[in-house]
Amino acid sequence: MKKIIGRVLVVLPPIALQAFWYYLAFVLLEKAFNGYLSDVITVVFTVLAVLFVTYLVAKRDESSYKLLWVLVIVGFPILGAILYLTLGHKSTGTKLKKKLTAASKALIEGQEIKSDKEIEAIKKDDLRIGQTLDFINDSTGFPIYKNGTSKYYPFGEDMFADMCEDLKKAQKFVYIEYFIIQRGKFWDTMVDILAERAAAGVDVRVMYDDLGSIATYSVKDIMDLKDKGIMCIPFNPFFLIKSQLNNRDHRKIMVIDGLVAYSGGVNLADEYINEIHPFRRWKDIGFRITGDAVKSYTYMFVEFWNAFVKKEESKIDAFLIKFPEVELTKENGYILPYYDSPMREEHTSNILFSEMLSSATDYVWFYTPYLMLGDALFDAFIRAARRGVDVRIIMPGIPDKKLVYRLSRSYYKDLIAAGVKIYEYTPGFVHAKAFIADDKICGVGTVNLDYRSLFLHFECNSVFYKADVLDALKQDYLDSLAECRTVTAEDAKRGPVGTFIDNLLRVAAPLL
């Protein structure tokens, strides 16, 4: 709380000065227009509102998101137009996009990003899934690899132990990027190891989302890491209300020597390893991989680091990174790691989930902490269930955000009526993000089934095809089901007032 108050105190003076400047400008303009300034402003913004609405209706985007802004602009032409210009439009993240585009171009030049052999092999086995993975390869620029070793973790504390052991073995570099970092057993234990490796000459770099960690990490913590020989920078620093406010780095990445990579839903804070229990048992998942796919997670980190590090000499030359040759001792399927970007026209994970629901013939099961579906994905769930596919969703039994939990439950009625099975995890809160379909394909990463993950945040995900992770994820899902309660149609019923409140929340869902 002290860190948030301190940040607020820093931004209040410039906001006050900006407001005073606007007031002086308004007074002068009011005199220039002989007292009719407010009428002129109303006419101008009403015309702009009509133009905005026309543009929104024709725009290729999620319909629920467009509807929200149409209602806001029509109801409040001046305020709505300003809000859309500052928060709602993708072009408001121009500075952010330029930084990432420049870093990406420097990184991709000379790199092979197409996976023709792997895609053809998958298409021979399953044409429909191969087409979907081909699309993801094309739209994200990240290739498909033969999978090396992969280990699945049903709880964060299991992954924590292996992370520490791998960090102790680091010889060249350690790259760490997380949405939330918080002092405690988890992070402090890792920092002790990182400091020892940095002292031994290992290049250790840490990046965290400034807004995600606004209450848990600060400049003082950055300086403490610097004193230990560890470089640390925030992603998209939040000092004033910027146009990039919505576009946060929700990714979770740890890469060690280009040999090992970790990802999943686990942030670097103690609740994720059940060291503390704010919502009873914290159910989260993750994975560890070796092999060529580690390159993708390395490049993901390098791109973001180079985009936001201020000193030119602190940038990473990706072409100097030497990846170890890894001999595959057995066939272990394929893996496609990628990241979502709100700067792209295609919302990759939203399309992937819709594709999985439309192509499945037996089952599709999901883990998610939040359920705020756009129209296309909502319809995909319903159509799959009505076709007779076994569609399941495991949700938290204890919420971390009550308003978001209520909004998530507002989708239950229609989904259950269509045949989707919904379960709530009774021991506590589910933070896991994953899907598995037809014993062939699964995805584990950072993507929630909500607007922020699917349309606004930077996320990372790995799709595994016929890899051993599938068996481990499926068994974990079945184990979790044994501790869940089934949500019934009766549970999903709402009275007139409750239905009205839920409908209002559904309209506002893209902002939550």
FISE-778082 format. One record per residue (C-alpha): residue in one letter; x, y, z. Coordinates in steps of 0.5 Angstrom, whole numbers, plus 500, padded with zeros to 3 digits. Example, Ala and Ser with C-alpha at 12.3 -4.5 7.8 and 13.67 -1.06 7.14 Angstrom:
# residues 2
A525491516;S527498514;
This chain:
# residues 512
M500500500;K506505502;K509504495;I502505491;I501512496;G508514494;R507513486;V500517487;L504523491;V509523485;V504524480;L499528483;P503535482;P504534475;I496532474;A494538478;L499543473;Q496540467;A489541470;F490548471;W493549464;Y487546461;Y483551466;L487557463;A486555456;F478554457;V478561460;L481564454;L477560449;E471562452;K472569452;A474568444;F468565443;N464570446;G461565451;Y459560446;L465555447;S461550451;D456549445;V462549440;I465543444;T459540444;V457540437;V465538435;F465532439;T458530437;V460530430;L466526432;A462521436;V458519430;L465518426;F468514432;V461510432;T461509424;Y469507425;L468502430;V462498427;A466497421;K472495424;R474488425;D474487432;E471483438;S464485437;S463486445;Y469490445;K466495440;L459495443;L462497450;W465503446;V459505442;L455505448;V460510452;I461514446;V453515444;G451516452;F457521453;P460524447;I465528449;L467524455;G467517451;A471520445;I476522450;L476515453;Y476512447;L482516444;T486515450;L484508452;G480504447;H484505440;K490500439;S494506436;T494509443;G500505444;T504507438;K510509442;L510502445;K509499439;K515502435;K519500441;L517493440;T517493433;A524496432;A527490437;S523485434;K526487427;A533487430;L532480433;I528476427;E533478421;G537472419;Q532468424;E528462421;I521463423;K518458418;S517450420;D515447414;K517440415;E514440422;I508443420;E507438414;A509432419;I503434423;K498435417;K499428415;D497426422;D492431423;L490436417;R486440422;I490441427;G496442423;Q492448419;T491451426;L498451428;D501453421;F496459422;I499461429;N506460426;D505465420;S501470425;T506470431;G513469427;F514463432;P516456429;I514449431;Y520445434;K520437435;N519437443;G525436447;T524434454;S518437458;K516437465;Y509439468;Y508441475;P501441478;F503446483;G507452484;E511449489;D513443485;M516448480;F519452485;A524447487;D526445480;M527452479;C532453484;E536447482;D537449475;L539457477;K544454481;K547451475;A547457471;Q554458467;K552464462;F545467463;V539468467;Y533471464;I527472468;E520476466;Y514476470;F508480471;I508480479;I514480483;Q514480491;R519479496;G518473500;K521466501;F520465493;W523471491;D528472496;T531465495;M531466488;V535472489;D540469494;I542464488;L542469483;A546474487;E551468487;R551466480;A552474478;A558474483;A561468479;G560472472;V553470470;D549475466;V543476470;R537480468;V530481471;M524484468;Y517485471;D511489469;D510496473;L503496474;G502488476;S508489481;I506496483;A504494490;T509489491;Y516492487;S519498487;V525502485;K529501492;D528493490;I531495483;M537498487;D538492491;L538488485;K543492482;D548492488;K548484487;G550485480;I543483477;M540488472;C533489473;I528494469;P520495469;F516494463;N512500461;P513504467;F507507470;F508514472;L502518469;I496515466;K499513459;S495511453;Q499504454;L495503461;N492497458;N497493455;R501490460;D506484460;H502478463;R508473461;K512469465;I518467463;M525464466;V531462461;I537459464;D543458459;G539457453;L538450455;V532450460;A526455460;Y520455465;S513458464;G506457466;G501461471;V506462477;N508469479;L514470483;A510471490;D509466496;E501465495;Y503461488;I507456492;N502456498;E507459503;I501464504;H494462504;P490469502;F485464498;R486457502;R490453497;W492456491;K492452485;D497453479;I501450474;G507450470;F512447465;R520446464;I522445457;T529443454;G531443447;D530448441;A524451443;V528454449;K530459443;S523462443;Y523464450;T530467450;Y528471444;M521473447;F525476453;V531479449;E525483444;F522486450;W528487454;N532491448;A525495447;F525498454;V532498457;K535505457;K542504456;E544502449;E550498452;S545494456;K542491450;I543484449;D546481442;A541475440;F546473435;L552472440;I547467444;K550460443;F544455444;P547448446;E546442441;V541438444;E540431442;L533428442;T533421445;K526420444;E520422440;N516427444;G511430439;Y512438438;I512444441;L510451439;P511457444;Y509464442;Y506470445;D500474444;S501482442;P495487443;M499490437;R497485432;E490485428;E490477430;H488475437;T492469437;S490465443;N482467442;I483464435;L487458438;F481456443;S476457438;E479453433;M480447438;L473448440;S471447433;S476442431;A475437437;T471431436;D471428443;Y473433449;V476440450;W477441457;F480448460;Y483451466;T482458468;P481463474;Y476468470;L471467465;M469473461;L468471453;G468475447;D462473443;A466469438;L469464443;F462464447;D459461441;A465456440;F464453447;I456453446;R457450439;A462445441;A458442447;R451442442;R455438437;G456433443;V463434445;D465434452;V467441454;R469442461;I471448465;I475448472;M474455475;P476457482;G471455488;I474461492;P475468488;D480473489;K476478486;K469478488;L466483482;V470479477;Y468472480;R460474479;L461477472;S465470471;R459466473;S454470469;Y456466463;Y454460467;K447459465;D448459457;L454455457;I450450462;A444450458;A448448452;G451442455;V458445458;K460442464;I463447469;Y466445476;E469450482;Y475448485;T473447493;P480447496;G481454494;F483459488;V485456481;H490461477;A492455472;K491457465;A491451460;F487447455;I487440453;A483436447;D482429444;D489427447;K492430442;I494437443;C494442449;G496449451;V499451458;G501458459;T499465462;V492466458;N486467462;L479466458;D478474459;Y478480455;R485483458;S488476457;L485475450;F485482447;L489487451;H495484455;F502481452;E501473454;C505467452;N503460451;S506453449;V502449445;F504441445;Y502436440;K503429442;A508430447;D508427454;V505434457;L499431455;D498425459;A501429466;L496435464;K490430463;Q491426470;D492433474;Y485435471;L482429473;D485429480;S483437480;L476434478;A475430484;E476436489;C471440485;R463441486;T459441479;V455447478;T448446476;A443450472;E440451479;D446454481;A446459475;K439462476;R438469477;G432473479;P430480475;V435484479;G441479479;T440478472;F440486470;I446487474;D449481471;N448484464;L451491466;L457487468;R457483462;V457490458;A463493462;A467486462;P472489457;L474494462;L475489468;
